[in-house]
Amino acid sequence: MVEQYLVFAAGQALKRIPMHMQDWIKKLDGFLQLNDHNILTHAGKVSHDLASEHANKEYEKFYKEENRLDAPDFDQEIVKVLEKSKRCSDE
């Protein structure tokens, strides 16, 4: 969907149609409605602090998972798989 909106935006630029921020807001809202997406019309219910806390927790999970994949045990496992695959291809 993002690609479609960018194609529209590029078309506007190629046609040299001046667009102000308010114009883009209206076009984007219309585009989202056309594609059956809900539009947030208020500030929402989640505070900045709560959203930041949630984002930080999710990042910590991601970071731990990434470090787990970089762990020596994981590297050794890859070496074993590669050696096994080489032995199979030599046979």
N, C-alpha and C positions, 0 to 999 in steps of 0.2 A: 504494500500500500504506500509506503514511503516513496518508493521509486516512482509510482504513478503521480504523486504530488510534485516530486521534483521535475518530472517531465512537464507537468503543467507550468511550474514556475519557470523552467527554461523556455517554454513557449512564450510566456508573457515577456520574458527578457528579449527574446529574438524579435518579437513584434514591437519592441520598444514601448510597451505599455507601462506608464509610470504607476508604481504600486507603493502606497504608504503602508505603514505598519497596521493601521486600522483596516485597510483593504485586505491585507494578508490574513488578518484574524477572521474577517467575514468569509473569505474564500476557504480557509482551512476548516472553519466550523461547518460550512456547507458541504465540503468534501467529506468530512467525517460523518455527517448526517446521511449523506448519500450512500455511504458504505455501512450504514447501520451501526455506527459507533456512538456510545454515549459521550456527552460533553459535560465536563464538570463546570457548573455555573456558580460555584461558591468556593470558599477557601478550603473546604474539606474539613474532616474531623480529627485529623492527626496533627499534633503539634510538631514543630521543627525538631525539638529535642527528642521526641519519641521516634520520629522518622530517622534521625541521625543515629540513635541508639540501635534501632533495628538494622540499619545499613552497616553499622560497625560490627554487629554480631554476625551478619551474613558474610562480611568480608573476612572475619576471623575464621569462619568455617572454611571458606574458599582457600584462605592462606594455608591453613593446616593441611587441607587436602593436597594442595600444590606441593607443599614441603614433603608430604608423605610420598608423593610420586618421585621426588628428587632424592629420597633416602637411599643409602647404600644397598639396603636389602632389595629394593626395587631394581637398582642397576644390576645387581648380581642375578636377579631373576631374568632380566633381559639377556644377559650373557649366556645363561643356561639355555634359554629358548633358541638363541642364535646358534649356539654350538650344536644343539640337537638337530636343528634344521639343516646345518651344514653336513652333519653325519648322514642324515637321510638323503641329501642330495648327492653325496659321494657314493652311496650304495648302488 
